[in-house]
Amino acid sequence: MVDRKIGRWRVTNGSSDLRHTTPYQPATRRLMRPAEESHGLRPSHAHPTARVTPVPEHERDDAFAELLLGADPGAERFHIFTTLARHPGLFRRWMAFAGKLLLGGTLPARHREIVILRTLWLVRAHNEWYQHVRIARRYGITSTDIARVIEGPDAAGWSDLDRALMRLADELHHDSHVSDETWAVCAASYDDRQLIELPILAGQYHLVGFVGNAMRLEPDSSSLTGPLRNPLNEPGSNGQDEKNGP
């Protein structure tokens, strides 16, 4: 047997054993190019032709209606659902998983949405970002909070736990790992079920972002065709509580 190092991992020849050789240190990276960071611009492939299109209206038979109704009564409004419905078996099982996290999970809704929003921003998931901005506002997350999500965990105004949730999303995105410091803050507030749920939640919304970006899903409505934006720059925004948002 021959041991060799690859980065911070030790690989034993002839086995699949991977072991850390150095303590984990979160990487320091810019999350996006300066122009994207200051203006909220999406990559240049923002709205080309979809690679996989939604099931067209004339093909939406009873089986399609049953599939979407079982997922969400309003699912036909969202292109991620009407597109993934082309793979009914996978769609049905994925929706059960996604629904459990979104509607039946153990994390407080506000904390769940902080993790989701930061993850969606990091992966530049256009449609889902706007959907979850709307959802987040129902749980007391304001435009000011959403602007902090864009700025990142070092933004002023976060509580220690909120900041840790942001760092958890960043660390998983960049390093597929969570630092001891971040984990300790989360562990002080959550039970084991909630701690298990945190990385699964971040992983689920990476999946959503990867699917949408890879297949170049069509925007859900004409109101979502612009770049990702800081909500404090929107007309009429005052940063106040928007629980009754769209």
SVG drawing of the C-alpha trace seen along z (x, -y; Angstrom):
<svg xmlns="http://www.w3.org/2000/svg" viewBox="-57 -55 61 57">
<polyline fill="none" stroke="black" stroke-width="0.4" points="0.0,0.0 1.2,-3.5 0.0,-6.6 0.0,-9.9 -1.4,-13.4 -3.8,-15.2 -4.4,-18.7 -5.4,-18.3 -6.5,-14.6 -4.4,-11.4 -5.3,-8.7 -4.3,-5.1 -3.5,-3.3 -5.9,-0.5 -8.6,-1.8 -11.2,-4.6 -10.1,-5.9 -9.8,-9.7 -8.5,-11.3 -7.8,-14.9 -4.1,-15.7 -4.6,-19.2 -7.3,-21.0 -10.1,-22.5 -9.6,-26.2 -12.4,-27.9 -11.2,-29.3 -11.2,-33.0 -12.5,-33.9 -14.5,-36.6 -18.0,-35.4 -18.3,-37.1 -16.5,-39.5 -16.5,-43.2 -19.0,-44.3 -21.4,-41.5 -21.0,-42.3 -21.7,-46.1 -24.5,-45.9 -26.1,-42.5 -25.5,-41.3 -26.0,-37.7 -23.6,-35.8 -23.8,-36.3 -25.9,-33.2 -28.8,-34.7 -31.6,-34.2 -30.7,-32.2 -33.0,-29.6 -34.0,-27.0 -32.2,-23.7 -35.1,-21.8 -38.5,-23.4 -41.7,-23.0 -44.3,-20.5 -46.4,-22.5 -50.0,-23.2 -51.3,-20.8 -49.4,-17.9 -50.7,-18.6 -53.0,-15.6 -54.7,-14.1 -51.5,-12.3 -49.6,-15.6 -52.3,-17.4 -52.3,-14.7 -48.5,-14.8 -48.4,-18.5 -51.5,-18.7 -49.8,-16.1 -46.8,-18.3 -48.3,-21.7 -51.7,-23.2 -49.9,-26.1 -47.1,-24.1 -48.1,-24.8 -47.1,-28.4 -43.4,-27.5 -41.2,-26.4 -39.0,-24.3 -42.0,-22.1 -43.4,-22.0 -40.0,-21.2 -39.0,-18.5 -42.4,-16.9 -40.9,-15.5 -39.3,-13.0 -42.4,-12.0 -40.8,-9.3 -37.9,-11.5 -40.1,-14.6 -42.6,-12.8 -39.9,-11.7 -37.9,-14.9 -41.0,-16.9 -41.6,-14.8 -38.1,-15.5 -38.2,-19.2 -41.7,-19.6 -40.5,-18.1 -37.6,-20.6 -39.7,-23.6 -43.0,-22.8 -42.3,-20.1 -38.8,-20.8 -37.7,-21.5 -35.8,-24.7 -37.5,-28.1 -38.8,-29.5 -36.8,-32.6 -33.5,-30.7 -34.5,-28.3 -35.0,-31.2 -31.7,-32.8 -29.8,-29.6 -31.9,-29.2 -31.5,-32.9 -27.7,-32.9 -27.3,-29.6 -29.5,-30.8 -27.5,-34.0 -24.2,-32.1 -25.3,-29.8 -27.0,-32.7 -30.3,-30.9 -32.5,-33.5 -36.0,-32.2 -35.7,-30.6 -34.0,-33.7 -37.1,-35.8 -39.5,-33.2 -37.7,-32.9 -37.4,-36.7 -41.2,-36.6 -41.5,-33.6 -38.9,-35.1 -40.9,-38.3 -43.8,-36.3 -41.6,-35.3 -40.5,-38.8 -37.4,-39.0 -37.2,-42.6 -35.6,-44.2 -32.8,-45.3 -32.2,-41.7 -32.2,-40.6 -29.6,-43.2 -27.5,-41.8 -27.9,-38.3 -26.4,-39.7 -23.6,-41.5 -22.7,-38.3 -22.0,-37.1 -19.7,-40.1 -22.5,-42.6 -23.4,-44.7 -26.6,-43.9 -26.7,-40.1 -27.2,-38.3 -24.5,-35.7 -26.8,-32.9 -27.8,-34.6 -24.2,-35.3 -23.3,-31.6 -26.1,-30.5 -24.7,-32.7 -21.2,-31.4 -22.5,-27.8 -24.0,-28.5 -20.7,-30.1 -18.5,-27.4 -20.5,-24.6 -20.7,-26.4 -17.0,-27.0 -15.4,-24.2 -18.1,-21.4 -17.3,-21.7 -18.3,-23.6 -15.8,-25.1 -15.8,-24.2 -16.5,-27.8 -19.6,-28.0 -20.9,-24.6 -20.5,-25.5 -22.7,-28.6 -25.4,-26.5 -25.1,-23.6 -25.7,-26.0 -29.2,-26.8 -30.3,-23.7 -31.0,-20.1 -29.6,-17.2 -32.5,-17.0 -32.1,-20.7 -28.3,-20.3 -28.8,-17.4 -31.3,-19.5 -28.9,-22.5 -26.5,-21.0 -29.2,-19.0 -31.2,-22.3 -28.1,-24.0 -27.6,-21.0 -31.2,-21.0 -30.9,-24.6 -27.6,-23.9 -29.5,-21.2 -32.2,-23.6 -29.8,-26.2 -27.7,-23.7 -30.7,-22.3 -32.1,-25.7 -28.7,-27.0 -27.7,-23.9 -31.1,-23.6 -31.4,-27.4 -34.9,-27.3 -37.2,-30.1 -38.1,-32.9 -41.3,-32.3 -42.8,-35.6 -41.9,-38.8 -41.3,-40.5 -38.3,-38.3 -36.4,-38.9 -33.9,-41.4 -30.7,-40.8 -30.5,-39.7 -31.0,-43.0 -30.4,-44.4 -34.0,-44.9 -33.1,-48.2 -32.6,-49.6 -36.2,-48.7 -38.7,-51.6 -40.7,-52.2 -38.5,-50.0 -38.0,-51.4 -36.4,-48.3 -39.4,-47.8 -41.0,-44.6 -42.8,-43.1 -44.7,-40.2 -47.5,-40.7 -45.4,-40.8 -46.3,-38.9"/>
</svg>
